[in-house]
Amino acid sequence: MSQLEFFYSGYVCAPYLHSYESVNLKEFWINSKNIEKLFFVTGTFSPESKPYFSDSTNLYLLAKFKDSAKISKDLIAHNQDKTSFLFNIHDDLFQREVNGETNFVTVYYLEYGEYEEDLQEIANLLLKREKIEKAGFGNMNTFCVNPSKFTFPYSEQIVVIEVASEKSHQSVKKYCEQTRRDVNRKGMVMTNLISLSILDQIK
């Protein structure tokens, strides 16, 4: 009997290095039916996460995809010497219409195991923040020609948030930081992994 293969929708963040692999991957994703949206973004790693990803760069391709299994194959075929991040969303915490265009995506990790009541409380707190249009919980896989020496210990507890706002990226980043503090005040340790400021939508 064949083993069932699970796949998820989610987000993928691949370094854009103006290299052969980067340009090929961008063109491939522009034409891929698996890619719903594709952006150029700048990535900022938090001081807590940067030691795990010392090969980080500044400019990334950020894509929203339908099938994570296909994305894994894409990243293996176009593997680079800077880390790519695959965020699989297992649970959509919520999605709603908000004013403005999506201009910021931020990724957090929870510093403990998944508890249903905690996720519900986090979802309730995020819902109070009117600029957040979507939030999801899942895990992270990484792809790199040179794997990191240190294993990131929180890859199974990832929270991804989409923010829509007309304000500056710096202003939205502060808004997300306040949101994170609101969650932490409730006794749940949610730490920023990477903040992605959208520069341009390619697809």
C-alpha positions as CSV (number, residue, x, y, z in Angstrom):
1,M,0.0,0.0,0.0
2,S,1.4,3.4,-1.0
3,Q,2.1,5.9,1.7
4,L,-0.1,9.0,1.7
5,E,1.8,12.2,0.9
6,F,0.6,15.3,2.7
7,F,1.0,18.7,1.2
8,Y,0.0,22.2,2.4
9,S,-0.5,25.7,1.1
10,G,1.8,28.4,2.5
11,Y,4.7,30.7,1.7
12,V,8.2,30.3,0.3
13,C,11.0,32.8,0.7
14,A,14.0,32.3,-1.6
15,P,17.0,34.6,-1.8
16,Y,17.2,36.7,-5.0
17,L,20.9,36.9,-5.8
18,H,20.7,38.0,-9.4
19,S,22.4,34.6,-10.1
20,Y,21.5,32.0,-12.8
21,E,19.5,30.0,-10.2
22,S,17.7,33.0,-8.8
23,V,16.6,34.3,-12.2
24,N,15.5,30.9,-13.4
25,L,13.5,30.3,-10.3
26,K,11.8,33.7,-10.6
27,E,10.8,33.0,-14.3
28,F,9.7,29.4,-13.3
29,W,7.4,30.7,-10.6
30,I,6.0,33.5,-12.7
31,N,4.7,30.8,-15.1
32,S,3.8,28.2,-12.4
33,K,0.1,27.5,-11.7
34,N,1.2,26.5,-8.2
35,I,2.2,30.1,-7.4
36,E,-0.8,32.4,-6.5
37,K,1.2,35.5,-5.8
38,L,4.9,36.5,-6.2
39,F,6.7,39.5,-4.7
40,F,10.1,41.0,-4.3
41,V,10.7,41.6,-0.6
42,T,13.5,42.8,1.8
43,G,14.0,40.4,4.7
44,T,15.1,41.5,8.2
45,F,16.0,38.8,10.7
46,S,15.5,39.3,14.4
47,P,18.6,39.3,16.7
48,E,17.2,36.0,18.2
49,S,17.0,34.2,14.9
50,K,20.0,35.6,13.0
51,P,22.6,33.3,14.6
52,Y,20.8,30.3,13.1
53,F,20.8,31.9,9.6
54,S,24.1,33.7,9.3
55,D,24.0,33.3,5.5
56,S,21.0,35.5,5.3
57,T,20.7,38.1,2.5
58,N,18.7,41.2,1.9
59,L,16.5,40.7,-1.2
60,Y,14.1,37.7,-1.5
61,L,11.4,36.3,-3.7
62,L,8.3,35.7,-1.6
63,A,5.6,33.4,-3.1
64,K,2.2,32.2,-1.9
65,F,1.7,28.6,-3.1
66,K,-0.9,25.9,-3.2
67,D,1.1,22.7,-3.0
68,S,4.2,22.5,-0.7
69,A,5.4,19.2,-2.3
70,K,5.9,21.0,-5.7
71,I,7.7,23.8,-4.0
72,S,10.1,21.4,-2.3
73,K,11.0,20.0,-5.7
74,D,11.5,23.6,-7.1
75,L,13.9,24.5,-4.2
76,I,15.9,21.3,-4.6
77,A,16.2,21.9,-8.4
78,H,17.2,25.5,-7.8
79,N,19.2,25.1,-4.6
80,Q,21.4,28.1,-3.7
81,D,24.2,29.0,-1.3
82,K,21.9,31.2,0.8
83,T,19.0,29.6,2.7
84,S,15.5,29.4,1.3
85,F,12.6,29.1,3.7
86,L,9.4,27.0,3.2
87,F,6.5,27.8,5.5
88,N,3.8,25.2,5.4
89,I,0.5,26.4,6.9
90,H,-1.3,23.5,8.7
91,D,-4.0,25.7,10.4
92,D,-5.5,28.9,9.0
93,L,-6.1,30.9,12.2
94,F,-8.3,33.4,10.2
95,Q,-8.6,35.4,7.0
96,R,-10.6,38.5,6.3
97,E,-10.9,41.6,4.1
98,V,-9.1,44.7,5.3
99,N,-8.4,48.1,3.7
100,G,-5.2,48.5,1.8
101,E,-2.8,46.3,-0.1
102,T,-0.7,43.6,1.6
103,N,2.7,45.3,2.2
104,F,4.2,43.2,5.0
105,V,4.5,39.6,6.0
106,T,6.1,38.6,9.3
107,V,7.0,35.2,10.6
108,Y,7.1,34.3,14.3
109,Y,7.9,31.1,16.3
110,L,6.4,29.9,19.5
111,E,9.0,28.7,22.1
112,Y,7.0,25.7,23.2
113,G,4.8,22.9,21.8
114,E,1.5,23.5,20.1
115,Y,-1.6,23.7,22.3
116,E,-5.0,24.2,20.8
117,E,-6.2,26.7,23.4
118,D,-3.0,28.7,23.0
119,L,-3.5,29.0,19.2
120,Q,-7.1,30.0,19.8
121,E,-6.0,32.8,22.2
122,I,-3.3,34.0,19.8
123,A,-5.9,34.0,17.0
124,N,-8.2,36.1,19.2
125,L,-5.5,38.6,20.0
126,L,-4.5,38.9,16.3
127,L,-8.1,39.5,15.3
128,K,-8.2,42.6,17.5
129,R,-5.5,44.1,15.3
130,E,-7.5,45.5,12.3
131,K,-4.6,45.7,9.8
132,I,-3.9,41.9,10.0
133,E,-5.7,40.2,7.1
134,K,-4.5,36.7,7.5
135,A,-2.7,34.5,10.1
136,G,-1.7,30.8,9.9
137,F,0.1,28.2,12.0
138,G,2.5,25.6,10.6
139,N,6.1,24.5,10.3
140,M,9.3,25.5,8.4
141,N,11.7,23.7,6.2
142,T,15.0,25.1,4.9
143,F,17.0,24.5,1.7
144,C,20.6,25.4,1.1
145,V,23.7,24.1,-0.7
146,N,25.6,24.5,2.6
147,P,23.3,23.5,5.5
148,S,23.5,25.5,8.7
149,K,25.8,24.2,11.5
150,F,23.0,24.9,14.0
151,T,19.6,23.4,13.9
152,F,16.8,25.8,14.4
153,P,14.8,24.4,17.4
154,Y,11.4,25.9,16.8
155,S,10.7,25.0,13.2
156,E,7.5,23.1,14.1
157,Q,5.8,26.2,15.8
158,I,5.7,28.8,13.1
159,V,3.1,31.7,12.9
160,V,2.8,33.7,9.6
161,I,0.9,37.0,9.5
162,E,0.0,39.1,6.5
163,V,-0.6,42.8,7.1
164,A,-2.3,45.3,4.8
165,S,-1.5,49.0,5.3
166,E,-0.8,52.2,3.4
167,K,1.8,53.2,6.0
168,S,5.6,52.8,5.8
169,H,7.2,49.4,6.4
170,Q,8.9,50.8,9.5
171,S,5.5,51.8,10.9
172,V,4.0,48.4,10.1
173,K,7.0,46.7,11.8
174,K,6.3,48.6,15.0
175,Y,2.6,47.7,14.7
176,C,3.6,44.0,14.5
177,E,6.0,44.3,17.4
178,Q,3.2,45.7,19.6
179,T,1.1,42.8,18.5
180,R,3.8,40.4,19.5
181,R,4.1,42.1,22.9
182,D,0.3,41.7,23.4
183,V,0.7,37.9,22.9
184,N,3.6,37.7,25.2
185,R,1.8,39.5,28.0
186,K,-0.7,36.6,28.0
187,G,2.2,34.3,28.9
188,M,2.9,32.9,25.5
189,V,6.4,33.4,24.1
190,M,6.2,34.4,20.5
191,T,9.4,35.6,18.9
192,N,10.1,37.2,15.6
193,L,11.9,35.1,13.0
194,I,11.9,37.3,9.9
195,S,10.1,40.4,8.7
196,L,9.4,40.7,5.0
197,S,8.7,44.2,3.5
198,I,7.0,43.9,0.1
199,L,8.7,46.1,-2.5
200,D,6.9,45.0,-5.7
201,Q,4.4,42.4,-6.8
202,I,5.6,40.4,-9.8
203,K,2.6,38.1,-10.1
